[in-house]
Amino acid sequence: MNFYIKKQLFIKEVLEEVEKKEQYGKSEIGKGKNIVIDYSSPNIAKPFHIGHLRSTVIGGALYNIYQYLGYHTIGINHLGDYGTQFGKLIEGYKLWGEEYDIEKDPIHDLTEIYIRINQACKEEESVLNQCRDNFKKLEEGDPYCIQIWERFKELSLKEFQKVYDQLGSHFDSWNGEAFYSDKMEEIMQILEKSGKLVESEGAKIIDLEEQGINTPCIIQKSNDSTTYATRDLAAILYRARTYDFDKALYVTSYEQVLHFKQVFEVAKLLGLDEKYTKGLQHIPFGMVLLPTGKMSTREGNIIKLEDLLEEAKARAQKMIEEKNPNLEGKEEIAKKVGIGAIIFNDLANSRIKDEIFDWDQILNFQGETGPYIQYTYVRTKSVIEKIGYLPKIQEVKEEKLMDEYSLNIIKLIYVFEDTLIQVTQKEEPSILARYLMDLAKAFSIFYQENKIITEEKELQDARVYLTSIVGKVLKIGTQLLGIEMPDKM
Ligand code: ARG
């Protein structure tokens, strides 16, 4: 079927729609639906690494976009604050805590203590037993162990918060793994009853061979302590009851694909309504690679996130210093550009792809980067500033926007809401990142090919108006991704 759209009418409608809504693209299509997003979820007493940054950025973007479409969103930071490693840390702290001034750089010191105690465990069986015992005590509520553990948690959270503040991250719940410690009993009972829980070398496991998963899910270790998987099962039960979720998304690196496959499979034994088990979804993403190869904790070439964000700001500041040294509020702008560049880089490609972390590319104003989009936005602002007025929509003559370059922009603006919906259908914020890049590019071409400031008043008004709309959509879109726009650059 061939059909033609009357261009003028189309243009008019798009312009009116954007004009009408302060929050263009916002909708109520998600009304009444609850979306749980489990993201960021770093581990206490360990560095907040670049993988957690990706989770924070991708999860945060999904959170914002779902919310914008009217869904009720619940962001959960499922902190890794439990597990046998805490038994070790407590032991290490008991032995050497006094050697450290732990308040100063807690994560650094705790990591060091952790490395030391691991070494000691290897050398001496009795130390290892002591560590296991500590975790057991922690699970049983021993006041001394709890006190130390709480201190680790408090100090770590203070560090993590520095990163969240920079990124503008928000969570509705900070219930980490430990929160589920008293909810494990019920899981054990349900699973026992299901008849699927079997003993294997002293541990309790669920075999998933029939479901096509070759590795069984360990529910309880041979020393009776629970596992990461059990705690996730308890979390599913709790979240279904508390949030009545339609979808529960888990944003982690693809290294956890097997874990979630197992957990989601075992969750079917919990007696939950199908609505819930069907709503469980792992949202995996690729690794962050340095141009020289993989970043890994073991090899020590791990980058501390706080330093990374600082460096991003410093590099952006240096660029501003070179290009526009008289700019007012340089520091604030450098922050927006530097952090925005990192966020955009995390979202620019489909999430499952490994990402190359290369400073020169990330901050390149001419590349497909956050700064490029910010720069385009600033350009829309400065056009309007130069002209000194913003025409009213009633003054805009649609026939002045029928050239190829203007139409390109209008078509893109028309599909904005649809783009947001696609993001939620594929759980893929890169669709919005891509869209914003296309819009920014379309504007640059429009700007190159069409004189905005002209003798002809009607033409000028129409073009200025379109420019302002591009600015509006770029700003809304980047905000949804978690990127802030500078007004000047
Ligand atoms: N703390 C985990 C890690 O750093 C991520 C937790 C993800 N969420 C979950 N419910 N398992 O690998």
Boltz pocket constraint, residues with backbone or C-beta under 6 A from the ligand:
constraints:
  - pocket:
      binder: B
      contacts: [[A, 38], [A, 40], [A, 41], [A, 42], [A, 43], [A, 78], [A, 79], [A, 80], [A, 232], [A, 235], [A, 250], [A, 251], [A, 252]]
      max_distance: 6.0
